[in-house]
Amino acid sequence: MGVDKLFEISLFDSYREDNRREVKKASGGVPELFSVWKDQGWVEPIIKEEFDPDRTILIMKFLKRNIKEKVHKKRVRKNTLDQYEMILSFMEEDVWYQAIDFINLLKLKKRRIQVLMKDLLNEGKIIDNGYTKGKKYKKI
């Protein structure tokens, strides 16, 4: 096989054009990744370019964004603030709690307590163990 058959510029151009068409047809891509990361509240992916050799590296971390980055804060009623305070005053440091541990204390349903715990988690007052079922919380 000669060099002529290995590399024909006309074939290269048609291949490049086919790739352009495929990219236009594809939905998602990098913008979709950034959108999903933002929706999940994760740290924004980092695009890093290196030269020699040329490469592009996409670093995607499954870490929650800092609370400071959130733009809006919802209004909280006094009753809810009292509930937050009761939860935090009941919790001891270095002890893990589940939402059901607060049912008798607050006289609320489990789902409402889970919502309160999620709010406290987002505010950075408590941490969780990262599990979905059997989620536990600890005071910071």
C-alpha positions as CSV (number, residue, x, y, z in Angstrom):
1,M,0.0,0.0,0.0
2,G,1.4,3.3,-0.9
3,V,1.2,6.6,1.0
4,D,-1.5,7.8,-1.5
5,K,-4.0,5.2,-0.4
6,L,-3.4,5.7,3.3
7,F,-4.2,9.4,3.4
8,E,-6.6,10.9,0.8
9,I,-7.5,14.5,1.6
10,S,-10.9,14.1,0.0
11,L,-11.9,11.3,2.3
12,F,-10.6,13.3,5.3
13,D,-12.9,16.2,4.3
14,S,-15.9,14.0,4.0
15,Y,-15.2,12.3,7.3
16,R,-14.9,15.7,9.0
17,E,-18.2,16.8,7.5
18,D,-19.9,13.7,8.7
19,N,-18.6,14.3,12.2
20,R,-20.0,17.9,12.1
21,R,-23.4,16.6,11.1
22,E,-23.4,14.0,13.9
23,V,-22.4,16.6,16.5
24,K,-25.3,18.9,15.4
25,K,-27.7,16.0,15.6
26,A,-26.5,14.9,19.1
27,S,-28.5,16.4,21.9
28,G,-26.8,17.2,25.1
29,G,-23.0,17.3,25.2
30,V,-21.0,19.6,27.5
31,P,-23.8,22.1,28.0
32,E,-26.1,19.3,29.1
33,L,-23.4,18.1,31.6
34,F,-23.1,21.6,33.1
35,S,-26.9,21.8,33.3
36,V,-27.3,18.5,35.2
37,W,-24.5,19.4,37.6
38,K,-26.2,22.7,38.3
39,D,-29.6,21.1,38.8
40,Q,-28.1,18.6,41.3
41,G,-26.3,21.3,43.2
42,W,-22.9,19.8,42.5
43,V,-19.6,21.7,42.1
44,E,-19.4,22.9,38.5
45,P,-17.2,20.7,36.2
46,I,-13.8,22.0,35.3
47,I,-12.5,22.0,31.7
48,K,-8.7,21.9,31.6
49,E,-6.7,22.2,28.4
50,E,-3.1,20.9,28.2
51,F,-0.6,21.2,25.4
52,D,2.2,18.9,24.5
53,P,0.5,16.6,24.0
54,D,-2.8,18.4,23.2
55,R,-5.7,17.2,25.3
56,T,-8.8,18.5,27.0
57,I,-9.6,17.1,30.5
58,L,-13.1,17.3,32.0
59,I,-13.1,17.1,35.8
60,M,-16.5,16.3,37.3
61,K,-16.9,16.1,41.0
62,F,-19.9,14.8,42.9
63,L,-19.6,17.4,45.6
64,K,-22.3,19.8,46.7
65,R,-21.7,23.5,46.0
66,N,-21.1,25.8,48.9
67,I,-24.2,27.3,50.4
68,K,-22.8,30.8,49.6
69,E,-23.2,30.1,45.9
70,K,-26.9,29.8,46.2
71,V,-28.7,32.9,44.9
72,H,-32.0,32.9,46.7
73,K,-33.1,32.1,50.2
74,K,-36.6,31.2,51.0
75,R,-38.5,33.0,53.7
76,V,-38.9,31.0,56.9
77,R,-41.7,31.4,59.4
78,K,-41.1,31.8,63.1
79,N,-42.6,28.4,63.8
80,T,-40.1,26.8,61.5
81,L,-37.2,28.7,63.1
82,D,-38.4,27.4,66.5
83,Q,-38.4,23.8,65.0
84,Y,-34.8,24.3,63.7
85,E,-33.7,25.5,67.1
86,M,-35.4,22.6,68.9
87,I,-33.6,20.1,66.6
88,L,-30.2,21.8,67.0
89,S,-30.5,22.1,70.8
90,F,-31.5,18.4,71.1
91,M,-28.6,17.2,69.0
92,E,-25.3,16.4,70.7
93,E,-22.0,16.7,68.8
94,D,-20.5,13.5,67.4
95,V,-23.8,11.6,67.7
96,W,-25.7,10.4,64.6
97,Y,-29.5,10.9,64.5
98,Q,-32.3,9.7,62.1
99,A,-35.4,11.8,61.3
100,I,-37.5,9.4,63.4
101,D,-35.6,10.4,66.5
102,F,-37.3,13.8,66.4
103,I,-40.9,12.7,66.0
104,N,-41.7,12.7,69.7
105,L,-39.7,15.8,70.3
106,L,-41.4,18.0,67.7
107,K,-44.8,16.2,67.4
108,L,-44.4,16.3,63.6
109,K,-44.7,13.7,60.8
110,K,-41.5,12.0,59.6
111,R,-41.7,13.8,56.2
112,R,-41.8,17.2,57.7
113,I,-38.8,16.4,59.9
114,Q,-37.0,15.2,56.8
115,V,-37.7,18.5,55.1
116,L,-36.4,20.4,58.2
117,M,-33.3,18.3,58.3
118,K,-32.6,18.9,54.6
119,D,-32.9,22.7,55.2
120,L,-30.5,22.5,58.1
121,L,-28.2,20.4,55.9
122,N,-28.3,23.0,53.1
123,E,-27.5,25.8,55.6
124,G,-24.4,23.9,56.7
125,K,-25.6,23.4,60.4
126,I,-25.6,19.6,60.1
127,I,-24.0,16.9,57.9
128,D,-25.5,13.6,56.7
129,N,-24.0,10.2,56.1
130,G,-24.7,10.3,52.3
131,Y,-27.1,7.4,52.3
132,T,-30.7,7.6,50.9
133,K,-32.3,4.9,53.1
134,G,-31.5,5.1,56.7
135,K,-30.1,8.6,56.4
136,K,-28.4,9.9,59.5
137,Y,-27.5,13.4,60.6
138,K,-24.9,14.9,62.8
139,K,-24.5,18.3,64.3
140,I,-21.4,20.2,63.2
